[in-house]
Amino acid sequence: MAAAGWYHRDISQVVAEELLAKAGRDGSFLVRDSESVKGAYALCLLFQRHVYTYRILPDDEGLLSVQTTQGIQAKYFHTLPDLIGAYQHPNNGLVTPLLHPVHRPRPAEDSGEPGRGRGLCRAGGGEGPAGWDSVTLTLPTDGEDARGWGHTVPCPGAPPPSRTHIPQQLQQRLQEQVRSSPASDFMGFMAEYLRHHVQDLEALCHGHPQLRHLSTALATACRALHSEIDFTLAGLETLARVFDPPLSPRSPAREQVSAPTAPRDLYILWSSPDPQPGMHQSSATSKILHPALQGFLSSDPDLELLLNKISTVNHLLSSLEKKVLKSLQETVTRHNLALPSVAMSPLPAARPLAVQNFEVKVGKSQRAALTVDVELGIVTLAKRGSGSPEELIPQDKILQLIKYQSVQSKVRLVCARENQKSLSRDFIFPNARKREAFCQLLQLMRIQHSNLDEPEIISVYVGTWNMGSTPPPRSLASWLTSRGLGHTQDETTACIPHDIYVIGTQENSLGDREWVEFLCASLKTLMAIDYRVVALQCLWSIKMVVLVKPEHQRRISHVHTSSVKTGIANTLGNKGAVGVSFLFNGTSFGFVNCHLASGSEKTHRRNQNYSDILHSLALGDKRLGGFDLTLRFTHLFWFGDLNYRLDMDVQVGPCRCQAGDSGGRGAWGVIVPSLPQDILTHVVKKEFQALLAVDQLNLEREKNKVFLRFSEGDISFPPTYRYERGTRDTYVWQKSKPTGMRINVPSWCDRILWKSHPETHVVCNSYGCTDDIVTSDHSPVFATFEVGVTSQFVPKEAPGSSPEALACIEWESMEVILKTTSRSKCYIEFHSYCLEEVQRSGENTFQNCDIPGFLKLGWSSKHLPVLNPILPDLEYLGDQHLLLSIKGVESCESYGECCLALRSAIGTTAQQFETFLFHRGEETGSVRGWMRVRVPRGRRGTRERLYGNGGRTQPPPGAPGSGTPL
């Protein structure tokens, strides 16, 4: 049977072409999973420096065939190896026979975890097709843990094995696991069992399910656990007895406990590894063991005893916290002590937002006071010392708010006047934070007094915190109100409740329900609002909670959750990601909270984590499953402990390094020596740009390795990792690991990024970290956003009520450049919520590959479809987007996807567009062309928006800034 090295599972088209290009010989080939059809494959073949991709499809009976040139009769095969073998001969419809299989590359050196790498078959990964066999490929050993084992690789489509082959298969699977497991001695016991497990198999076939040989092997392998568990259990029991309620000196219970001749029966049983003759242990353990395990393991008393101990340890650990808490509560009651608690704090009564005052300059030197009354909807202007009366400006007279970009504290207010032209005034605030607070209050005032049934702007809070496996403090007020260091909320707006709170944590040791209740109680204390839970998604200690105001609950729909493990062999959830997506009326949101691989040297591994998460998270509309995750949502927020470090080689002595200057205690601490001192000097002086220049995440983004076209707020807060717990004055640079001492340079591990569709409204109003939450070695990070949303549009006229009431999207031409060595003809798929169904273009009419590694394609207007949206209204179309996918004719696989906004193309003349193509997180090319969106004359009515000018309201002449019509 042919070796399975040519099968690469779920690698992308780009990676496949890179591997074939390195092979360089005509006839080089590999097989990967199809991205467009589940259960199908893509055959990638190199010929004359170009890659040809063919689809291998299963029919209703599971027979496999290759889609080739028309006129070639299809051939059907039972297995994939049979198909590959047949196409090694000429004249089968391929450009060249399959001559040279391209095998999977070994994992990258910095992955740090065996069995991982781009395109590598992962231990414990997804299931393959039924009936897979295994072929052993000998690889060089990596240290003693390999023990000379080979590496097993599944081969899809092989016939089901007979019973005589089962031991060999299981041995091969065990060999594959050994490369990703440090427990080689334990694996030795298991290997011995697999050689003789047929005896258990035969016993099972005869109706005896006890698996006696497995019990014996497990008991032998776990013998060393007895002493460890006995030691741990003795300590836990001692601690538990400390918190037992005090007993009366004369009570029978105390006499029994204090009597040296009457310890507990369970302890007597465990104190002797060899049971006394005639002592039957199963009666003691049957009370604790799961019923399914009693019958399975009753054949080996030692193993049964071990499981009994483990069950008791588990019970003690789960009950100890409750016992200690009860004891402490009784102590508080007995001594009349106050026990602060978020849940016990009195709730503030809901009250109107207080009137806010701002000191400003009008003109060159005139001082004035601006007063904003959100509840009444009035702005008051009072000039100091002028003797002029106060000027009242109702909110409905405010036409526009313009923020100057050249002067961060300056704003222009444009107001309407009776029978006169609009009046403009410039105000200069003490600082940029005050200006932002004033603008937010005006926006809030406008929203509250608008007559809209549905909101057009919502505020979104995103928080991330690695809790360090310790409980949180009693108050999270600074985190939830965006106060601390960096770009923070002004005190006048910090306590304005957000519409949506999305809170991601890593290394969170609290129970799921306990954590959600704690967050809801905290927000209720701070905001006097009982927030509703939209979703809770957890992967081990990685958690994400999404909360919304009660009035928005009905606007949330299509909630999806997902998780991806990226720990060792992609089977452990200590690292990975959780995701939540939903629709807010007509706007789609996606949120991803991740915990990536740690270690300064693991940059490539973190990049691969990101790629795996991007490819594997199942979020959003299933019809868009073929699109890059970053294109499926109007707004996507990605955050967490990304673990990217400062790319610096630092050596420090055995000391803690405090964040201060060389002259004594500074803003965050005191003295440190040599190069660490230079780093901390930058931190103290807030010279963050010098450090951010060597930030690994920034460097990888510049190389287009990760987070393509994402945005991040300006970082103006100190590194959030690694602090000494209990203080924010000291960074701890050394961390002991099983592999030795690790140096941790202070780094911005905890980040919040976002990506939105073009021509949508999203503004980051704050991005910072707290400085008073010190229970973890990470500081909590927060960001707040002002986000434009759309409602479910209801047209004034029914669609098709008149013959001319149809809108259309027309194309004059389109040109695509792909990063590929393929010569395939392509077509374009058009997806949008404004279309009844997916539309498809014809094949490209122009093609050349003059530049090596690139394919240039062109379409004329005759080969591009005219698209008819389901609604023709201008207001509706201005919020819509098109998703385009460039696909190969032979393979139907995507070479790249992009998103186009309709708003800027609305009009009578075609508008030019140009954007990048993405696929599985990588930039794969670009597309440009001319398009026009025609709107019927009777459907061009619209209204002013609460955000963005959107082509409706232009800034006044000579006003250098960004305008916001109000």
N, C-alpha and C positions, 0 to 999 in steps of 0.2 A: 504494500500500500504506500502511496506517495506520502512524503512527510508533510506535516501541517504547518511548516514554517512560513508558507506563503499566505496563510490566513491571519489577518491583522485586526480582526474584530471591528471596533467602531472608530477607527482613525478617520480623519477628514480627507477630502479630496486634495487639499493643499499638502498635507503631510504625505499622502500617497505619492504625489508627484515629486516631492523632495526626495523620497526614498528611491524612486525609480531613476531620478536624475543622477543620484550618487552611483547607482548600479551602472548606468551608462551604456549598456549593451542592448542592441535590438533583440526583442523577444523577452526581455525582462518583464516579469509580471508579479502581481500580488492580488489578493482578494480581500475585500473589506465588506462590512455590513452596509446595506443600502440605507440611505437617509430618507428616502421617499416612500419606500414600501417595506412594511414590517415583514420579516422572514425572508426577504430577498437579499441578494448580494450584488456587489459591483466588482467587475473584473477590470483591473487597470493594467494596460499593456503599453510598453515603450517601443516605438518604432521611428527611426530617423529623427531622434531627439524630440519627438512629440508623444504625448500620452493619450491613448484612446481608452475610453471607458464604456464597458458593455454591462447591461443589466442581466443578472441571472435570476430568473423568476420561477417560483414553484407553481404548479398547476393544482387543480382541485384534489388530485391524488397524491400530491407531494413530490411529483417528478420535477426535476430541474431542467431548465433549458436556457440558452443564451439568446438574447435579442440581437440579431445581426442584420446584415444588409438584406433588403428585400430581394426575394427570388431564391434565397438559400433556405432549403427545407430545415425546419427546426428539428433538433435531436434532443431526446429526453433521457435523463439519467436518474438512477435511484440515489446516488450519493454525489457529493461535491468532489471527492477525490477521483471518482470515475469520470466526471465531466472534465476535470482538469487534464486527466490522462488522455482523453480523446482529442482534446484541442491542442495537444502537443504535436499533432500531425497537420500538414498543410491542407489548403483548400477546404476549410471549414467555415468560411465567411469572415474570419478575422483578418486584420491587415498583415499579420505574421503569426506563425505558430507560437505557442507558449514554450519557451526554451529555457529561461533562466529564472527560477523562483527567487524572489527577494524576501529574505527572512526578517523577522522582527528585530529591531535594534535592542541592544542591552540598555537597561535603565541608566539615566544620567548619573554622573558621579556624585553630584551634590544632593541627590534625592534623599539619601540618608535612610531609605527604607527599601529593602529588597523587594523585587517583584513589581516595581513601579517604574513607569516611564511612558513616554508618548507611544501609543499603539501597543504596549506590552500587555499580554494576557495576565490579568490580575487574579491572584488567589482570592477565592471567595467572591468573585465578581458575579456578573449577571449570568443567567442560565443560557446555555446554547441550545441548538435544536436537539430534539430527542434523538437518542441513539448515537451520541458522540463517542468516539473511541479516544485513546490517548497514545501518543508517540513520544518516546523519551529522546530529548536532544541533550547531549552532554555539554555542560557549560563549565568553565573554570570555577573552582571553588573560591569563595570570598571568606577566608578565615575558617576557624574550626567549626563554626556552627553549621557549615554546609555538610560536613561529614562525608564528602565525596558523593553526595547525591546528584543525580541528574535533574533536569528540569522538564516537567511534563507540560505538554501543550495540547489542548483539545483539538481534535480534527472534526469539523462538522460533516454530518452526513454519512458517517461510517455505519455499517450494519451493526445491530445490537449484539453484544458479546454473549458467548455461551457461559455456563456456570464455571467451566474450568478456567476461564480467563479472568474471573472476578478477583481472585487474590492478586494477580499481577496488576490489574487496573487500580485496586485500592493501594497497593504499594506505590504505584506511580503518583497517585493523588497525594499520598503522604509525603513523597519526595518533593512535590511542588510546595506543600505547606512548610516543609522544613526550611526552605530558603527565606521565608518571611516570619520564622518563629525562633526566638532565642532559647526555647525549651527543648534543646536537642536530646538531653538525657531522657526526658519524658517521651519524646518521639521514638527513642530506642525501644522502650517498653511496648509502645503501640505497634512498632514494626514487627516485634516478636509475635505479638498477638495476631497480626494480619496473616502471618505465615501459617497459623493454625486455626484461623477463624472458621474454616470450612466445617469443623466439628460442631461449632455453634449453629452454622447454617443447616447442617443435616439434622441437628436436634430440633431446630425450628420447623423444618419440613415435616418432622414426625409429631408436631403438636406440643413441643416443650419450649416455651418462650423464656426460660430463665436466663439463658446466655451465661452459663457457668464459667466458661473460659474468659469471657470479657470481665466478669466480676473479679476473677483471680488476678487478671492483668492490671485492672484498675487499683485493686487493693495493694498490689506490689508497688505500683508507680506512686501511690499516694501515701506510702508508709511514713515518709518524713513529715507529712502534715500533722500527724498525731501530736508530736511534741510541740509544734508551733501553735496549734489550736488550743492545746491544754494550757500553755503559757498565757495566750491571749484571753482565754475563757476565765482563767483564775483572776486575772486583773479586772475583767469586766464584772465578774460576780462580786469581787471586793468592792468595787466602786458602786455597784447597785445596792449592796447592803448598807453602805454609808448613808444613802438617801432613803432607806426604808423608814417608815414611820416609827417613832419610838414606842416601845412596848412597856407595859407595866412590869415591874420586877417580879411579881408573883404570877404573871400570866403563863399559861402552859406553853405558849409559843416560845417565850423567852427561855424557859427551862429546856425546851427541846433544842433551840439553837445553841445555848451555852453548854449543853452536855457534850463532852468530848467523845462519848461512846455512841452518839447518835447523829452523825452527819447525814446529809441527804442521800437517799438511795441512788440517785443519778450520779452523784459524785463518787460513791463507792464503785459503781459499775465502771466508771471511766478511769479510776485510779489504777486498775489492773488491766494491762493489755491482754492478758490471757484469762478468759473467764473461768470461774470456779466450776468444777465438775457438777453437772446437773443444773447449772444456772442457765436459764433460757432468756436471751436478751430481747427477742423480738417483741415481747410484751411491753417492754419499756419504750422501745423505739417506735412502735406502731402508733403511739399517740402523737408523734411529731412528724414522721415521714409522710410524704404525699402518698395516697393509696396506690397510685400507679407505680411508684418506686418500690413499694413493699413486695409486690410479687416479682418484680424484675430483679431485685438484688437480695432477696431473702436467702440465696444460696451461699453468700459469703458474709459471715458475721462481722469480720473486720471492716469491710466496706460499709456495711449497714451502720456500724458504730460510728464510723467517720462522718457519714451523712447526718447521723443524729447530732454529732457535735456541731457540724456546720449549721444545721437548723437552729440549734440552741444559740449559737453565736449571732445568727441573723436575728433571732427573736430578741436577744439582749440588746443588740445595737438599736433595733427599732423601738424598743420600750424604754431604753435608758433616758433618752431626751425627755419623754413625757414624765418619767419618774422624777428627774431633776427639776423640771419645770413645776411640777405639782409641789415638790418640797419647798422650792423658793417662794411659790405663791402662798403656801401656808405660813412661811416665815414672815412674809410681808403682812399678811392678815394678823398674825399673832403680835407683831410689833408695831402695827399701825404705820407701816412705811408706804410711801407713794411709789407706784410702779408705772413710770411713763410708758405710754403705748400710743401708737398712731390711731389704732382703732378706738381707744378710750378717750382721745382728746375731744373736747367739745367742738361741735361743728359751727363754723361762723354762719350767721344768717346771710342769705343771698341779698346783696344790696347793689344799687346802681353804681356804675363806675364813677369814681370821684372826678370832679372838675380839675383839669390839669393846667398849670400855668408855665409859660416859657418866657425867659428873658431873651430878647432879640435886638438886633440893630436894623433900623430901616434906613435905606439910603447909605450915606457915608458915615454918619456918626449919631443919628437920632436913635435914642434908646426907646424901647417900647416893650409892652407886655402882651403876649398872645395867650388867650384863654380858650381852651377847647372844652365844650360841654357836650359830651357824646349823647347823653340822654335827651337834651333839648334840641340837639342838632344845630348849634350856633358856635361860631368862632368870633371872639371879641378882640378888637385891637385897641389898645390904650397907649398913646404916645406920652412919654414922660416929659413934664415941664412945658408942654406946648399950649396947654389950656384948652385944647380942642376936645370935644366930647368923645366918648367911646364910640367906636364904629362896630356895629353888629353885622356879621356876615352869615346869613342862613346857609345851610349846607346845599340847598338846591341852587344857590347862586354861584357856587364854586364850580368853574368849568374845567380847570386843569391845574395839576400840581407838577412842577418841573424841578428835578434835582440836578443841580450843576455838577458836572464831572470834574471841572477844574478846581472848584472850591467845595470840598466835601461837607462843609457846614452851611452851605447856601441853598436856598430854595426859592422858587418863584411861584406865586399864587395868582391865578388868572380868574377874575370874577366877572359876572354879568351885571350890568347896570340898566336901569330903566331908560329906554329910548336912547341909549348911548352905546358906543363901542365898549368892548370889554376893557376892564382895568387890570393892569399887571402891577404887582408889588414884589420886590425882592426882600427877603429876610435872611439875616445871618445869625445862626445859633452859636452858642458857646463851643459846641463840638459836634462831630458827625453823629454821635449817639443820640443827642437831643433832637437833631434833625430827623433821624429815623423814627424816633418815638412820636414826633409831631405828625409825620406822614402816616404812620400806622394808625394813630388815633383818628385822623381824617378819613382814612379808608374804612375803619370800623364804623365811624359815624355815618358814612355814606351807605354802608351795607345795612345798618339797622334802620335807616329811614327810607330805603328804597322800597318800591312797591312790587318788587319781584317775588314770585312765589317760590322760586328756587335760587339758591346761592350761585354767584358767579365766581366768587373767590372764597377759598377756605384756607385756614392756617394749619400746617402740619408740623408736629414736633417729632423729631427722630433722636433717640438716645441710644448709646452703646456703652457697655461697661463690662470689663472682665472682673468679676467679683472675687477672684482668687480663692474660690471654694470656702469662703467665710460668710457668715450672715451679714446682711446690710445693717447700717446704723438705724436708729429709730426714725430719723428724719431724712428724707431725700429732697427736701425743699429746694436746695440750691440747684440740684440736677434738673428737677422738673420745671423750674422757673428760669432756667438758662442764666444762672448767675455764677460768677467766678472769674476766670481768666480768659483773655481772648476777645473776640467780637461777641459781646454779651448784650442782653436786653437791658434797656434803660429801666430804672426803677419805676417809671411812670407806666410802663407797659408790661413789666415782667409777670404780673399776676393776671393778665388778660388770658382767659382760658383758650386753649387751642381747640380746633374742631376735631382733629385726629391726633392721638398719641401712639407712636410706634416705638416700643422699648425693647431693645435687644440686649441680651446678656450672654456671657460666656463664663464657664466655670461657676455656674449658679447652683449652689448646693441645696437650695430650698425646694420643697415640693411644688409641683405645678400649681395646685389650687392655692397653697399658702402664698405663693409669689403673686398670683393674680389678685387675691384678696388684699394683700399688702399694698399693691399699686393702686387699686381702686380706692382703698381707704385713704391713702396719701393724697390722691387727687381730690377726693371729696373734702378733705381737711383744708387743702390749699384753695380750691376753686368753688367749693359749695355746690358741686355738680356731681351727680351720680352717673359716672361714665358707664357705657355699655361695652361688653366684650364682643368684638367682631371675630377674633380668632386667637387661638393659642397654639403655637407649633413648637415642638421640642425635639431635640436630638441629644440624648444624654443630658449634659449640663448646658447645652446651647439652647436658649429659649427666646421666643419672640412673642410679645403680647401686643395686640392692636385694639385700641379703645377709641370710641367715638362719643360725641355728645348724644344725649337721648333723642334729640330732634332729627339727627341724621341717620338714625338706625334704619328707617324705612328707605333711605336713599342708597343703602349698601346692598349689593346683589352679586351673584356669581363669585362667591368666595371660594378660593382654592388654596390648599396648603401642600407643601412638599418638603422633603429633606434629602440631603446627599451626604454620605459618609466619605471622608477623605483620609481617615486615619490609616494605620498600618494595613496594607493590601486593600485599601478602600473598603474594609469590613468593620473598622472600629469607628464609633461615633464621637470619640474624644476630640476629633477635628472634623470639620465639615460645615454644613450650612443648613439653615431652615429658611423657607420662603412662604410668603403669603401674598395673594393677589385678589383683587376685587374691583368691581365697578362702583364708582360714586356717581350716580345718575348716568351720564353718558361718557364719563372719563375713566379710563382704566389706570389702576395703580398696581405697581409691583414693589415688594420689599424683600430684601435678602439680608440676613444676618449670618455672618460666617466667622469661623475661627480657623485660620490657616496655619500651616506648619511653622513651628518656632525654630529659632536659631539663625544667627547672622548669616551663616553660609548656605542657608536653604532657599535662596532667592528663586532658583529654577523650580524647586519643589512647590513654592507658593504660587508661582505662575501656573504650574500644572494643576494645583488645587483649584485655582480660579477657572481654568479651562474645563475641568471636570464638572464643577458646579454649574457653569454656564450651559454645558451640554446636557446635564442630567436633571436639572430642576424642572419638574412638570408643573408649570404655572400658566395661567392665562387661558385664552380661548384655544381649545384643542384644534380648531381649524387652522390656527397659526403655528402649530407645532413644528413645522418645517422651517420656520424663521428663527433667526438669532434671537435669543432671549431678550437682548437689549432693545429689540425693535417691536416687541409684542405689546408694550404698554405706553400709554401717553406719558406717564412719569414712572421711572424706575429708580428706587433708592437702594443703594448697596452700602452696607456698613458692617462694623464688627471689629474684632481683634485681627486685623490683617497681618500683623506680625512682621511687616517690613521694617527693617532697621536702618540706622545710619551706616553707610558702607565705609567703615573706617577700621583700621587695624590698630587696636588700642591694647596696651599692656599696662596693668596696674598691679600694685603690691597687695598684700593681704590686709586691705583696709576698706572701710566704707568711705565713699566720696561724697562730700556734701556740696550742695549747689551754692557756692558763694564766690566772692572775689578774693584776690590774693592779699588783701589788706584786712581781712577779718570777716565777720558775719555780714553777708549781703542780703539781698532780697529773699533768697531761699536757703541760706545756710552759711557755712564757713570755708575752711581752707582745704585744698587738695593739691597734689604735686603734678608736675610734668604735663603730658598731653591731655589727660583728663581735665586738668585745670583749664587748659585752653578751651575745651568744649564747654565747660561750665561758665567760663567767662562770657562766651557768646550767649548762654542761656540767661545769665544775670542781666546782661545789657540788652536783652531782648533782640539780639542780632540773629534772628532765626533764619534769615535767608542764607547765611553762610553754611548753616547746618542742613537746611532743606535742599541745598545744591547737591548733597551727597545722600539724600534720602532715597532708599532703594525703590520705593513705590514711584516717586517722581522720575527716577532714572528709567525704570521699566516702562512707564507710560510714555516717556519721550522716545523709547525704542519701539513703541506700538506693540509691546508684548502683552499688556493687560489694560483693561478699562479704557478701551478705545473710545474717544469722543465723550468720555464722562467729564463732569465738572466737579470741582471741589472748592469750597470757600477758602479764603485766605487764612493761613495758619498764623495766628498771632498769640498763641499760648505755648507754654513750655512743653517739652516732651512728656508724654503721659505714662511712660514706663521706663525704668523700674524703680519705684520708690520703696523706701523702708516703710513697712506697715506701721501705722500709728502716727505718721508725720508726713508732711510734704516738704520737709527741709532737706532730706537726704536721699540721694540716689544710691542704690546698692548695685555695684558693678559686677560682682562675682556671684555665680550661682552654681552650686554643686550638683553635678549630674553623674549617673552611673558610669559614663564614659570619661569623667574627669571634670575639672573646673572650667566653667564657661564664663566668658566675659560678655556682659550685657551693656553696651553703650546706651545711654539714655536715648530713647527713640519715640517717634510718633507712631506707635503700633495701632492705636485706636483711631479709625477714620470713618468719615461719612461722605459718600460721593453720590451723584445722581446723574441721570441722563433722561432727557425729555424729547418728545417729537419736535420737529422744527415748527417755528411760529406758534409756540404755546407760551403761556405765561408762568414763570416760576422764578421767584426771587428768594435768595438766602438772606434772612434777616439776622441770623446769629450763628456763630460757630466757635465753640470754646470748650473749656473743661472746668470742672469744679476745683476748688482749693481747700475744701473743708470736709470732704468724705475720704477717710484715710484707712478704712478697714482692709483695703486691697493694695497690692503693689501697682495697680493701674488706677488712674484717675478717670471718673466717668466723663464722657464726651457728649455734647449735645449740639443740635443744629435745628433751627426753625425756618420754615419756608412759607411764603405766600404763593398759593398755587391757584391758577385759573381752572375752573371746571365748567363743563357744559351740561345742560339739562336735556331731558328727553324731549326733543323738539316736536311740537305739535303745529302743523301748517295751518294757515288761515283758510286755504282752499284745499280740497281733496286732490291728491295726485291724479293727473290725467283728466281733470274736470274740463279742460279746454284743449284743443288740438295743439296749440303752440306752447302749452305749459310743460315743456320738457327741457331739462338742462342737459348739457353734454360736455364731455371732456375729450378734446381733440388733440392730436399730436401732429406736428409737422415733420419731425425727424427725431431719431435717437441714436446715440453713439455710445458704445460700451467698450471699455478696456479692461481685460481680465488678466490677472497674474496667473498664468497657466501655460503649460506646454502642450495643451490639447489643441486639436484642430477641429473640434466638434462644431457642428452647426448648433445654434441655440434659438430658443424662443423665450418670451417674457410672460410671466404670470402676473396678473393684477388682482390684488386682494384689497377689500375695504368694507367697512360696515355700511357705507353708503351704496354699495352694489348688491344686487340680489344674489349674484353668484360670482365665482371666480371667472375672470376673463383671460383669454390667452391670445398672444400675437402669433403671426406667422413666423417662419424661419427668417433669420437675418438675410438681408439682400447684399451685404457687403462684408468682406472678411479679408484680413491679412495678418501675417505674423512676422513682419519684417524685423521687429525688435525681439531678440531671443528672450524667451520666458514670458512673453506677453502676447495676447490674442486680441486684435481689434475687430469689433463687430459693428455693423450699422443696419438700421431699419429705415425705410422710407415710410411716408404717411400711409401708403396703400397697404402696408403690411402691419400696421398698428391699429388696434380696434378703437372705434369710437365708443366711449363708455357713457352710459346713461344712469346717473344716480337715481335712487328711488324717490328722492324729494328734490324739487328744483329751486327751493328758496335760498336766497343769498345768505341769510343769517345761518341757515343750516350748513350750507356748503363751506362757509368760512371756517368751520370747526373741524372739517373732515380731512383725512389723510389717506394716501394710497401707499400700500406696501407692494414693492416690485421684487420679483425673484427671477434671476437669470438662470435658465436651466438648459442642460445639454439635450439635444434631440434623441441621441441614442440611449443615454443613461437615465434621463429624466432627473438627474442629480443637480442640486443647486450649486452654482459657482459664486453666488453672492446675492445679498438682499439689501434693500434700501427703503427709505421712507420719504415721501414727498408731501408737502402741504398744498392744499388746493387754494388757500386764501390769496396768496400773491399772484396766482394765475387767473383769477377771476377778471374778466374784461373782454373786450372785443378784439384785442390784438394778442398774439402769442407771446408768452414770456419765457425767457431762457432759464433753465435750471441746471445745476451741476452738484453732484454729491458723491460720497464714497459708497462702496459696496462692502458689506461685512458678511462673514460666515463663520459661525462657531467662535466668535470673539476675535477673529483675525480680519484685517483689512485685505480684501481680495481684488480690489479694482476700483473703478469709478464709472459713473454714468452721467451723460449730459444730453440735453436736447431742448426742444421747444414745445410748450404745451399751452393750451387755452381752455378755460372753463367758461362756457357760455351759459348765461342765466336769462330766462325769459323776462321780458320787460315788466310784466306784472308781478314778478316775484323778487324784485330787487330791493324791497323795503327792508330796513334794519333799524337798529337802535344803538345808542351809545353803550359801550361796555364800561364796567367799573375798573377795568385795567387795560393797559396797553393802548396805543393809538390805533393799531390795526388798520391804518390807512384811512381812518375816519376823522381824527382830529390831529392837526399838525402843530408842533411847537411854534410859539411866536418867533418872528424873525430875530436873529441875534441872540437867542437863548441857548447857550451851549450846555445841553443836558439831556436827560431822558425824560420824556413827557408822560404823564399819566392823566388821562381825562377823567374828570370827576363829574 
